[in-house]
Structures are given as structure tokens and as C-alpha cells.
């Protein structure tokens, strides 16, 4: 894990390299803290949508067969038809929840490049958190204006800018308590 320039990021290194390390062992006479119970399903989210109890939004991963994956614009239109939008991520807690929820997937999020104002969320909320992968955004070939959330099998995540016409799964978001327009 890195400590400079930004702490907390995992960095793959060759096994032959030597690095500092930290060991952990139980202390005599000290009990480990008990884990909190798993929270109940979020109140106010329809079947198929999920959230943490204190979140204002419900989320749904639209993980579909290859033939049903959508471009960024088509995914957003699908969300709007469900009275939702593509997700906007505003803090690490929200991103960690989504990364755990979508382990091993690559999905559209609502961030898109606006040549005049840099990046903006499709729901109009301000960009207050980012988690770009190494060397991103890079606008490869001057054609990458949309953003995907890439999650690993262990639940870590990063963002990648990519061509908006790529077809992918997507994550929808809507306010807790909103219902309707939820076709399969």
C-alpha cells in the first residue's frame, strides 16, 4: 500500500522486491472488537435496488448479457426511464459500498467530460470526489469522454475514461422512496 503522494492505494509490485512491512498479532488480555451486525436491507428501496440505511439514494447494478450492454447515453436513457440516473459518487464511503456491491465489474457511472467545464455528473451535482486510475483520465486518442467504474474481485475500485460508444453494464441511482418505471 502506498503512503506517498496519496496514502491508502494498493500498488502491485514484483514479489522479488524488498519492502517494509507491518505484522499484527493479538495482545494478551485484550479482546478484539466485535463486528457490527450486517445492516438490514435499506428502507425505501424497491426490490432489486440497494443502499446503506443512511444513504439518500438506492442503487442498482444493471449487469446484463453481452448483447444487452449499452453505450453511456443508452444506459443513461434506461435509467431516466426508471425515474433514476447513472450514479454520481461523492465520497469514499459511497464508492466503497458500490465497489463491494459491484465486485469484478466494469460499469458506466454518470461522469462525463464537458470540454468547457472539465467533468460533470449527469444528475447535475458537483464533482466533489474522484478516484482516477493510474494515468487517468488520459482521453486516449482524443475520444474518451465518458467514465466507467472498474472494480476488482476484492472490492477495490478506480475510474477510467473511455469512449462513450463502448457497450457496458451500468449502475443506476434514485432517491430512497422513489418508485415506478422499473421494468425488467
N, C-alpha and C positions, 0 to 999 in steps of 0.2 A: 504494500500500500504506500502511496506517495505521501510525503509531508511537505514538499515544496514543488512548485509555487503555490498549489492549492492542495490542501490535505484531504485525505479520505478516498482517493481514486485508486482503483486497482490497476496495476501495470504488469503485464506478462513479461517475465524475464527468463533467460536460459537457466536451466537447473544447475549448470556448471558454475554460474556466477556466485560469488560470496556476498552476503548481505547481512545487515543487522537483523536481529530477531528478538521476539519477546515470548517468554514462556509463561504459562499460567498453571497454578496448582491450588488446590483447596487449602484454606487456612484452618488449623485445628481450632475447634470450639466456635467456629462461625458457620452458620447455616447459609446456604445460597438463597438468594431471594426467590420467592415463589413467583411463578409466571402468572400474569393476569389471565383470567378466563377468556376464551375466544368470544368476541362480542357477538351478540345476536344479529341476524340479518337486519340491514338498515330499515328503519321505519320509513314508510312513504315511498319506497322504490317498488315498481311493478316487477312481476316475475321476469327474470332474465336480466334485470338491472341490479347493480350492487353499489354499495358505498360503505364508508365508515359511519358510525352513528352521528358523529359531529360534523360531517361534511354537508354542504348545502346542495350538492349535486349527486345524482345517480349516474352510474357509468355502465356501458355495455360494450363488450368486445364483439364485433361482428367478424367472427372467424369463419370463413366460408370456403367452399370448394374453389379450386383454382379458376374454374370457368365463371365464378360469380364475384371474383375480386373486382374492385373498382378503382378508377382514377381518383385523384384527390377531389375534383369537382363533383364526380358522380357520387362519391362517398358522402360529401357534404350535403348534396341534394337528398340522398337517402335519409340522412339524419334529420334534415329540416322536415321531410315528410312525416317523421315520427315525433314532431314537436321537440326536436333536440338540435344539437350542433356537434361538430367534431370537438374533441376535448381541447380545453385550454388548461395548461398546467402552471400553477402559480407558486408552488413551494416544494421543497424536498419531500415533505410528508405525503403530499398528494402524488408526487411522482413515484415514491417508493411503494405506495399502495397499488398504483397502476402497474408498476413493473412486476410486482408479486402476482397480481391478477392476470397479467398477460405473458407470463414466463415463456421465453423461447419464441416469441412472435415479433414480427415487424409490422407495424400498423401506422396508418395515417393519423396525424394529430392536426389540430386546427391552425397551426402556424404556417404562414405563407409569406414569401418575400414580396415586399412592395418597393419598387425601385426608388420611390420618393422618400419613404419613411422607414427603410430597413425592413424588419419583420413585424408582422401584426397577426393577432389572433382573429379567427373567423367570427367569433362572437363579439368582437369589438373591445374586449377587455384589454388592459395594458399588459405589456410584456414585463413581468416582474421577476421571472426565473428562467434560466436557460441551463441546459446540460448537453452542450455540443460534444460530440465525439472528437477524438484527436484529429486535428487538421480540418475540422468542420466549423462553420459552413465554408465550402470551397467553391460552390457554384461551378462545378466541373463542366467545361465546355460552354459556359455561359447559358446553361439550360436547366439548372436546378433551383426552382423557386418554391417548392413545397417541402414539408418536413415530415419525417417518419420517426416514430419511437421504436428503437431497437432494444429488445430485452433478451437477456441470456437465460439459460435454463436455471441458473442460480438466483435470478431475480434482480440482477443489476441492469442498468439501462443507460442509454445515451441517445442523442438526437443526431440525425443525418439529413442534410438537404439532398433532395433527389428530384428528378424530372416529374412534373405533375401528372404526366400521362401514364406513368408506371401503374400497374394494377396491383392493389394490395388489400389486406384486411384493414379495418378501421375501428376506432373507438368513439362511440357516441357519448354525449353528456347532456343531461337535462336536470332542471331543478327538482329537488325532492318534492313529491306530491303531484307532479305533472303526469297526466295520463293521456292516452289517446294516440291515434296514428301508429299503433305498434303492430304492424303486420309482420309476419314471419319473414 
